[in-house]
């Protein structure tokens, strides 16, 4: 019998590094900002936030509104 692998799993970070996921990221941003903030934010502004932590993105777009942050 052959050797068994010690690898138990593989984790992928789908933030655009390994797979082109920009369209999916933008669609997610559009949905979140429209649903949570009631705002339509231009793709250029959304695109500028790609790679930042989600809490930072939403906090910036909420304009400091603590109710949205909590």
N, C-alpha and C positions, 0 to 999 in steps of 0.2 A: 504494500500500500504506500501511497505517496504521503508527503509531509502535509500536515494541516497548517493552515495559516493562523497566525495570532491576531490578525485583523478582525475586529468585532463589528466594525461599522465604518461608514464614510459620511462625513458632514460637508455639505456645500454651502457656501455663503453666496446667495444669489443676489448680490448687490450690483451686478454689472461687471464684475471682475472676470468670472469664468464664462458667463453666458450673457448675451446682450439682452438685458431685461429692462431697458429704459422705458419702453412703451408700457410695460406692466407696472413699473414704479410710478410713472406719471398717472396712469389710470387709478392706482391706489391713492395717490395724493389727491387727485380730483375728487374721488369719492369721499375721502376722509374730511377734506376741507369743506366740501359742500354739506356733508351730513353733520359734522360736529360744529363747524363755524358758520355755516350758512353762506359761505363765500365761494365765488368762482375766481380762482387765482390763475393768472396767465402761466402757460407752460414754461416760459423763460424764467419766471420767479420760482416755480416749482423745481425746475431743473437745477437751479443754483443751490438748492438745499440737498440734493442727492449726496449721500455719504455722511451727512450729519446725523447725530442721534435723533430718533423720532421725537423725543421730548423737547429737544431744542427747536426742531422744525415747527412743531405745533405751538409751542410757547411764543415763538416769533410771530407766527401768523395770527395768534389770538390777541396780539397787541397788548400782552400783559394781563389779559382778563383772567383773574384768579379762578373764577368759576369753571372755565374751560380747562384750566391746568389741573385742578383737583379732580 
